[in-house]
Every structure is written in C-alpha cells, then in structure tokens.
C-alpha cells in the first residue's frame, strides 16, 4: 500500500511534466554542465586537502582569477537557461573561459571544470530551438478557389512592374551595367 495520496502523486506528475516542458524549451544540459564547471574552478584554489597529518593547500597566485572565472561560468550556465537568445555568445564565452582556466586555475579545476565547460559550451552552440509547428488544418475554401488564387499569384509574379521605381534596383541588387 502506498503512503502517498493520489493528489500528491498527481501534483508530482504535473510538476515533472512542466519541468520536462521547461527543460526541452532551452539548452538545459549545456547550462547544467557549464554551471557545474564553475564549481571546481572556483573552489579548488581555495581548498585545503587533509591527508592524515598532512595538509595540502591548493592555493595559487591566481586565486582571484579562478574565482572570477568560476563565477562567470556559473553565470553563463544560468544565462543559457533563462536567456536562450544569447546561447551562442554564452557557449563561445564558456569555451574561452575554459581555455583560460586551464592556465589560471590548477589545470582548469584538475581538468574536471575544463572538460565540463568545453562540453557545455559546445552543447550551447549546437542547440537550436524547435521550429514553430506548421498549421496543417484544412480551411473552408474549396480546392478551386485555392487553385485560382495560386494561378493569379503566378500571373502577377510573371508581369514586371515597370512603374515601380525600385523594381529595377531589386532585380540588379543596386548594381548598374555600363553598356
């Protein structure tokens, strides 16, 4: 017997469906990987690793640079989620920041942050939104009306409009012939 009520299961199912819809409308995995890439890059230069009595400090001279790169990568990951129009910029910027982090931040967070940022940036560059669905519903016009309209359109398109001053420029793309 299940302890959850049917209402709670319905709400969870509804939340999962809405999250799935939200996730498919944006470069979700690109943003997720870029967001995760910022964590090791920003954290590792400030981390202390203790092995028994031995304390290893990962601090470098570029600790502030690593923190800035990590925060920028996390910001770019969120930007990929919430501003899909700038996904190309965010993808290129995350790849460039990953390359910079390779030099500045302990080999890009011991290659973990570097690889995550490269893959996330590549996914952001390759993601494209779905095309708008085409309305394939049948209209109330009869087939003859549709054919007649397409014939009229063809005849109008075949006749040049000599009275339009811009028609000649459109035909030659603004270039003129000398002879």
Secondary structure, 3 states (H helix, E strand, C coil): CCCCCHHHHHHHHHHHHHHHHHHHCCCHHHHHHHHHHHHHHHHHHHCEEEECCEEEECCCCCHHHHHHHHHHHHHHHHHHHHCHHHHHHHHHHHHHHHHHHHHHCHHHHHCHHHHHHHHHHHHHHHCCCCCCCCCCCCCCCCHHHHHHHHHHHHHHHHCCCCCCCCHHHHHHCCCCCCC
